[in-house]
Amino acid sequence: MSRLAVVFGGSRGIGKAVSRLLAERGCRVAVVSRSEDAARATVTSLHGAEHVALSCDVSKDQEVQKTFETIQKTCGNITYLVNAAGINRDALLLRTKPEDMLDLLQTNLLGSMLTCRAALRSMLHTKGAAIVNIGSVVGLKGNAGQCVYSASKSGLEGFTRSLAKEVASRGIRVNLLAPGFIRTDMTSGLKEEDGARSIPLGRFGEPEEVAQAALFLLESSYVTGQVLVVDGGLQLAM
């Protein structure tokens, strides 16, 4: 049987690029999105067969549990888990509504905690199991106007490093990927020519470039508890 990869947020942006790359590598891919239609559209574009599309709000524990029960029954044990689901609502802290704070933290941080917890029982039975959480360079360096978003992504670093220590003895690896400005719908409102001036490589990254880094972390059998920054050198200028 081919390896089973579950990609949350797999219908758009970085998650979609990861789903495509994993399918090209021969994995069966479970594409999970809030929109089942979007997940299905992605699945139809993937190389190979036996991929599945599922809908799930990662901020809700019961939905996460039901999603993994379905995956276990229909697809079997999980080899790879990629947490690419996330939201962003930029605002100065003084102008940020409490409900927006909760949405950001529950989706970006709690969501990954819930999916990792739900996936682990299955991954304990799989050789070479690995988790990649998608953070952000903003979570490492901070950025004005993104206090809550930064906090949610910074929390992922501590969570990832701690979980890596918890499950290393069981052969499960856990790493964090920290992209910079990547050309997705989350950065579509930014003027690329302005943002690129602060990036040493002089341009926004492509989702496929981040997907290559995610694949490296998933397949590298002696790398765990690490943060891999993919930002064109942005953090050097921050």
C-alpha positions as CSV (number, residue, x, y, z in Angstrom):
1,M,0.0,0.0,0.0
2,S,1.2,3.5,-0.8
3,R,1.8,6.0,2.0
4,L,-1.3,7.9,3.2
5,A,-0.9,11.7,3.6
6,V,-3.5,13.9,5.2
7,V,-3.3,17.6,4.3
8,F,-5.4,20.1,6.2
9,G,-5.9,23.2,4.2
10,G,-5.1,21.1,1.2
11,S,-7.4,22.8,-1.3
12,R,-5.6,26.1,-1.7
13,G,-2.2,27.9,-1.5
14,I,0.6,26.0,0.2
15,G,-1.6,23.1,1.2
16,K,-2.7,22.5,-2.4
17,A,0.9,22.6,-3.6
18,V,1.8,20.1,-0.9
19,S,-1.1,17.8,-1.9
20,R,0.0,17.9,-5.6
21,L,3.6,17.1,-4.8
22,L,2.7,14.2,-2.4
23,A,0.4,12.8,-5.1
24,E,3.3,13.0,-7.6
25,R,5.5,11.1,-5.1
26,G,3.0,8.3,-5.1
27,C,1.1,9.0,-1.9
28,R,-2.6,8.6,-1.4
29,V,-3.7,12.0,-0.3
30,A,-6.7,13.0,1.9
31,V,-7.4,16.6,1.1
32,V,-9.2,18.3,4.0
33,S,-10.8,21.7,3.7
34,R,-13.6,23.7,5.3
35,S,-15.2,23.5,1.8
36,E,-15.8,19.9,0.6
37,D,-16.4,21.3,-2.9
38,A,-13.0,22.9,-2.9
39,A,-11.4,19.7,-1.6
40,R,-13.1,17.7,-4.3
41,A,-11.8,20.1,-7.0
42,T,-8.3,19.7,-5.8
43,V,-8.6,15.9,-5.6
44,T,-9.7,15.7,-9.3
45,S,-6.5,17.6,-10.2
46,L,-4.1,15.3,-8.4
47,H,-1.9,12.7,-10.1
48,G,-3.0,9.1,-9.5
49,A,-6.1,7.7,-8.0
50,E,-7.6,6.7,-4.6
51,H,-7.4,10.3,-3.2
52,V,-10.2,11.5,-1.0
53,A,-11.8,14.9,-0.2
54,L,-13.2,15.7,3.2
55,S,-14.6,18.8,4.9
56,C,-13.6,19.8,8.4
57,D,-13.3,22.9,10.6
58,V,-10.1,22.3,12.4
59,S,-11.1,24.6,15.3
60,K,-13.9,22.1,16.3
61,D,-12.7,19.0,18.1
62,Q,-15.7,16.9,17.2
63,E,-15.3,17.6,13.5
64,V,-11.6,16.7,13.7
65,Q,-12.4,13.5,15.5
66,K,-15.0,12.5,13.0
67,T,-12.7,13.3,10.1
68,F,-10.0,11.0,11.4
69,E,-12.5,8.2,12.1
70,T,-13.6,8.5,8.5
71,I,-10.0,8.5,7.2
72,Q,-9.1,5.4,9.4
73,K,-12.1,3.5,8.2
74,T,-11.8,4.3,4.5
75,C,-8.1,4.8,4.0
76,G,-6.1,3.1,6.8
77,N,-3.2,4.3,8.9
78,I,-1.6,7.7,8.3
79,T,2.0,8.2,7.4
80,Y,2.1,11.9,6.9
81,L,0.1,14.8,8.4
82,V,0.5,18.4,7.1
83,N,-1.3,21.2,8.9
84,A,-1.6,24.0,6.4
85,A,-5.1,25.3,7.4
86,G,-4.9,28.9,8.6
87,I,-6.5,32.3,8.6
88,N,-5.2,35.8,8.8
89,R,-6.9,39.0,10.0
90,D,-4.4,41.8,10.1
91,A,-5.1,44.7,12.5
92,L,-3.4,46.7,15.3
93,L,-4.0,45.0,18.6
94,L,-6.1,48.0,19.8
95,R,-8.4,47.5,16.9
96,T,-8.6,43.7,17.1
97,K,-12.0,42.3,18.2
98,P,-11.9,39.5,20.9
99,E,-13.9,37.2,18.5
100,D,-11.2,37.7,15.9
101,M,-8.5,36.8,18.4
102,L,-10.3,33.6,19.3
103,D,-10.8,32.7,15.6
104,L,-7.1,33.1,14.9
105,L,-5.9,31.2,17.9
106,Q,-8.5,28.4,17.5
107,T,-7.8,27.8,13.8
108,N,-4.0,28.5,13.6
109,L,-2.9,27.0,16.9
110,L,-5.6,24.9,18.5
111,G,-6.5,23.4,15.1
112,S,-3.1,21.9,14.7
113,M,-3.1,20.6,18.2
114,L,-6.4,18.9,17.6
115,T,-5.3,17.3,14.3
116,C,-2.0,16.1,15.7
117,R,-3.6,14.5,18.7
118,A,-6.2,12.8,16.6
119,A,-3.7,11.5,14.1
120,L,-1.1,10.1,16.5
121,R,-2.9,6.9,17.4
122,S,-2.9,6.0,13.7
123,M,0.6,7.1,13.1
124,L,1.9,4.9,15.9
125,H,1.3,2.0,13.7
126,T,3.1,3.4,10.6
127,K,6.8,3.3,9.9
128,G,8.3,6.6,8.9
129,A,5.4,8.7,10.2
130,A,6.0,12.5,10.2
131,I,4.1,15.7,10.9
132,V,4.8,19.1,9.3
133,N,3.1,22.1,10.8
134,I,3.0,25.3,8.7
135,G,3.9,28.3,10.8
136,S,5.2,31.7,9.5
137,V,8.4,33.8,9.7
138,V,6.1,36.3,11.4
139,G,5.8,33.9,14.3
140,L,9.6,33.9,14.7
141,K,10.3,37.6,14.2
142,G,7.0,39.4,14.9
143,N,5.4,42.1,12.7
144,A,3.4,45.2,13.5
145,G,-0.3,44.8,12.8
146,Q,-0.1,41.0,13.2
147,C,0.1,40.6,17.0
148,V,-2.5,37.8,17.2
149,Y,-1.5,36.1,14.0
150,S,2.1,36.2,15.1
151,A,1.2,34.7,18.5
152,S,-0.8,31.9,16.9
153,K,2.2,31.0,14.7
154,S,4.8,31.4,17.4
155,G,2.8,29.1,19.6
156,L,3.1,26.5,16.9
157,E,6.9,26.5,17.4
158,G,6.7,25.6,21.1
159,F,4.0,23.0,20.4
160,T,6.0,21.4,17.5
161,R,9.3,21.2,19.5
162,S,7.5,19.7,22.6
163,L,5.5,17.2,20.6
164,A,8.6,16.1,18.7
165,K,10.2,15.2,22.1
166,E,7.1,13.4,23.2
167,V,6.8,11.1,20.1
168,A,10.4,10.7,19.0
169,S,10.8,7.4,20.9
170,R,7.9,6.0,18.8
171,G,9.6,6.9,15.6
172,I,7.3,9.9,14.7
173,R,9.0,13.1,13.6
174,V,7.5,16.6,14.0
175,N,8.8,19.7,12.3
176,L,7.7,23.3,11.6
177,L,7.9,25.1,8.3
178,A,8.0,28.9,8.5
179,P,7.3,30.5,5.1
180,G,7.7,34.2,4.4
181,F,5.7,36.1,1.8
182,I,4.3,33.4,-0.5
183,R,2.1,34.2,-3.5
184,T,-1.3,32.9,-2.2
185,D,-4.7,34.3,-1.6
186,M,-3.5,35.4,1.9
187,T,-1.0,37.8,0.3
188,S,-3.2,38.8,-2.6
189,G,-4.0,42.1,-1.0
190,L,-0.3,43.1,-0.7
191,K,1.6,45.1,-3.3
192,E,4.3,42.6,-4.3
193,E,6.6,45.2,-5.6
194,D,6.6,46.9,-2.2
195,G,6.9,43.8,-0.2
196,A,9.7,42.4,-2.4
197,R,11.9,45.3,-1.6
198,S,12.5,43.9,1.9
199,I,13.2,40.4,0.6
200,P,16.9,39.8,-0.2
201,L,16.0,37.5,-3.1
202,G,13.8,40.3,-4.4
203,R,10.4,38.4,-4.9
204,F,7.6,36.6,-3.2
205,G,7.9,32.8,-3.0
206,E,5.8,30.3,-4.9
207,P,3.6,27.7,-3.0
208,E,5.5,25.0,-4.9
209,E,8.8,26.1,-3.4
210,V,7.3,25.8,0.1
211,A,5.9,22.4,-0.8
212,Q,9.4,21.2,-1.7
213,A,10.6,22.2,1.8
214,A,7.6,20.4,3.3
215,L,8.5,17.2,1.4
216,F,12.1,17.4,2.6
217,L,10.9,17.5,6.2
218,L,8.4,14.7,5.7
219,E,10.9,12.4,4.1
220,S,14.1,13.2,6.1
221,S,14.3,10.4,8.6
222,Y,16.8,12.0,11.0
223,V,15.2,15.5,11.3
224,T,12.8,16.3,14.0
225,G,11.9,19.2,16.3
226,Q,13.3,21.7,13.8
227,V,12.1,25.0,12.2
228,L,12.8,25.3,8.5
229,V,12.4,28.9,7.2
230,V,11.5,29.4,3.6
231,D,11.4,33.2,3.1
232,G,13.8,34.3,0.5
233,G,16.0,35.7,3.3
234,L,13.3,37.9,4.7
235,Q,14.2,37.2,8.3
236,L,17.7,38.5,7.7
237,A,16.2,41.9,7.0
238,M,13.6,42.0,9.8
